[in-house]
Amino acid sequence: MAGRILQADVDEVKARTNIADIIGERVALKPAGIGSLKGLCPFHDERSPSFNVRAQAGFYHCFGCNESGDVYSFLRAMDHVSFTEAVERLAGRIGYTLRYEDGGAVPETTGRARLYAANAAAAEYFRTQLSTAEADTARRFLGERGFDAGAAAHFGVGYAPKGWSNLRDALHKLGFSDDELSAAGLVSQGQRGVYDRFRGRAVWPIRDVTSQVIGFGARKLYDDDQGPKYLNTPESPIYRKSHVLYGLDLAKRDISRDHRVVVVEGYTDVMACHLAGVTTAIASCGTSFGTDHITVLRRVMGDDSASGEVVFTFDPDAAGQKAAMRAFGEEKRFAAQTYVAVAPGGLDPCDLRLQRGDGAVRALMDNKVPMFEFVIDQRLAGFDLSTVEGRAGGLRAAAPIVAEIRDPSLRPGYVRVLARRLGLELAEVRAAVERAARGASQRPGEGAPAAPARQEPGEPEPAVRVTIASLPRSAEVALERDALMGILQFGHRLDASLLERSLSLPFRHPALEAVRQAVAAAPDMSRPGWAADAVSAVREPYRSLAAELLTADFPALSDEAATVSAGSLARRLVGRAVDRQKTELLGAIQRVAPDSQEGRVIRMRLRELDAERQLYASDQ
């Protein structure tokens, strides 16, 4: 077993890793001030972005839920890996050879890293098997659906050969154990022992948003296969189907750029869309599209306004209509506008491309209809609108749908749409919608404030979290706050003597004083990541305040202007201290004889303070 990773290597890997690149694979980040990026928090659900990343400092902080840390803590929280696994993963990413305390450099041999490695090896094995003679059925299956060898290679499609232990034997030769293969979901345990889970099937590798293979989806090819049509990797430490979206690794860049996503129903539909030019298509894997999928997508989209688009494609049959209603139930979780696209003749995107070409797939997305309009039509489909009773029933069924529209600028338009569909007077439909809206707002428990947590007798009062917003509004506090913000963010650019002098002066506000002490104790402000380490050293309950100061928007138009401003604030701290001492000495000199030794000492000190004031004179 290897010992602990050498601290020097831990620091070096972090210094060489751009935290914005790592977080940006999961969260759409936008510029938010000098050196700062912002996106939707990956640790809690939110409508507007409060998650800030400062790449220069290698640090992130959410102003909403208070999560903060460096690139290692981000990976540990998101992927549930150990600290060692987080370091090893990043080292592998940049090609850095780690050293351990026993002196050796060793490969990854334990934990989740082995599961990723096993899946990557399996994906390569399946890919190579697609070119074998036995895989002719799989190649014909793909060809009949319009996918050539280039398409298969782009998506990593492979073939799992018949037989009970082909994959197992191949991975054993690479050093993987049955326990590891079982944990990865690549083999199963039966009465006759361990055997390959995927046999005689076309296989799609399923990757996470960072492009690591975490599982597989396999489609049966032979009539004697008694298994399900599609067989997926079971739940594992790295594969959670409620969080996985097939194709997201390929689509994420365009989704983030265009703020648009197309949700289809299968692997071949994703392939068809991408090959046709709809490169934002994704699909759920072996489960219905749900809340967790939406959470993942919103972060990748940067879904913080109504300017984005989410397009669902559904079959027009009963199952497709049921899926559409499920999607509508979750629609309110998106800030983006939601649409439905149904192909003519009920074709899915794969068949549509095969029969009518790439242009037809692109046109399908262009001919989408708003989700609310689609659902209204679904609700009205069961009523005979040629009768008074049918129109009344349709109004009762569809009015709550219109009442749920959260955008006040859209609701009047859909009132008119519903009135036209029903052939009723606009005023009658508007009144029904208003009644439905009032009924929803009056349902028991909705909108009621949460009851405060009950504190048991004898429990200590919880510490109050100090934030920038909670600081007093005074000139003294504002100077201390802004100076600390400037030093944490741009201290590496400031004169060392100015930093040392300004940080040696006690602050008046206790929370800011706690932050100052930790910052002043930082051993080397020129070292990458020093500010994040200083924040980590701040005592509770003031650490979150330090994290906010490090990641908050510093008011400046450029790096150079920010550096000048930070230096000016540090000089003002020195000037404030000098002025305070001068005031005290001027009062003291009035109480002593002018020609006394004490008086001469005071006058000498006043001259020193004047010289220091001149040395650190503010440029403002």
Secondary structure, DSSP 8 states (H G I E B T S, - for coil): ----B-HHHHHHHHHHS-HHHHHHTTS--EE-STT-EEE--SSS--SS--EEEETTTTEEEETTT--EE-HHHHHHHHH---HHHHHHHHHHHHT----BTTS------SSHHHHHHHHHHHHHHHHHHTTSGGGHHHHHHHHHTT--HHHHHHHT-EEE-SSSSHHHHHHHTTT--HHHHHHTTSEEEETTEEEES--SEEEEEEE-TTS-EEEEEEEE--TT--S-SEEE----SS--TTT-EETHHHHHHHHHHHTEEEEESSHHHHHHHHHTT-TTEEEESSS---HHHHHHHHHHHT--STT-EEEEE--SSHHHHHHHHHHHHHGGG-SSEEEEE--GGG--HHHHHHHH-HHHHHHHHHT-EEHHHHHHHHHHTTS-TTSHHHHHHHHHHHHHHHHT---TTTHHHHHHHHHHHHT--HHHHHHHHHHHHHHHHTSTTTT---------TT---------TTTS--SHHHHHHHHHHHHHHHHGGGS-HHHHHHHHTS--SSHHHHHHHHHHHT-S-TTSTTHHHHHHHTS-TTSHHHHHHHHHS----SSHHHHHHHHHHHHHHHHHHHHHHHHHHHHHHHTTS-TTSHHHHHHHHHHHHHHHHHHHT----
